[in-house]
Amino acid sequence: MSIVWAILRKDLVTEWRRRDRVAAMLVFSLLVVVVFHFALPNRATDQAPAGAPGLLWLAYVFAALLGLNRAFALELENDALSALALAPGDRGWVFLGKAASSFALIGVVQAVTAAAFALVFEIDLIAAAPRLAGVVALGTLGICSVGTLFSAMAIRTRFREVLLPILLLPALFPILAGAVRGTAAALAGTPIPFEAIQLLIVVDGIYLIVSFLGFEYVLDE
């Protein structure tokens, strides 16, 4: 666990000093929200609650892709990937540290994006905030789990900016299926379907286990 906390602290402190990764994700996600606002018909405000869950998660996914693409960029620039591979203990703990830092940074961006989304589309998220936060946390856990693994796989390739979305987006289908359904129920004020929560928990567990075990071989050159 010391490896997890060391990597998590290192990534968060580095981001606090540079602020480039969160700033890029935040600007991009806010621009996506604005584009959605102007791309929808003039009567979109009245129809926003019906399509809001899907639009919100599109903004989340785009921001997450941008952030995960930069998850190992600093280590690549400073040739620190070899040092991560030589860290004492199982390399799966390195994965958990990187995934935890991505989860924290993406979570900050998601909170600001949700506030902007509610303002632009005139949706009241205050009452639904606790349940919505739970659904978003489960969905983001799955995104960060498999996204961290694929980011480490793609970082050494020439086309890593293109390769990561190609690898990651198909793996997000089950996560988005459960997350969008749960978000729709939270925004509507109805109980979140157990099937959606069950799907998210099962997929998150599978991705966490596979990524933890598979990361052992990903850092090898």
BELDAZI-V799734 format. One record per run of one state. SS is the DSSP state (alpha for helix, beta for strand, coil for the rest). FROM is the first residue (numbers start at 1). TO is the last residue. If there is no record, write none. Layout:
BEGIN
((SS FROM TO) (SS FROM TO))
END
This chain:
BEGIN
((coil 1 1) (alpha 2 18) (coil 19 19) (alpha 20 39) (coil 40 43) (alpha 44 69) (coil 70 72) (alpha 73 77) (coil 78 80) (alpha 81 85) (coil 86 90) (alpha 91 121) (coil 122 128) (alpha 129 154) (coil 155 159) (alpha 160 171) (coil 172 172) (alpha 173 188) (coil 189 193) (alpha 194 218) (coil 219 221))
END
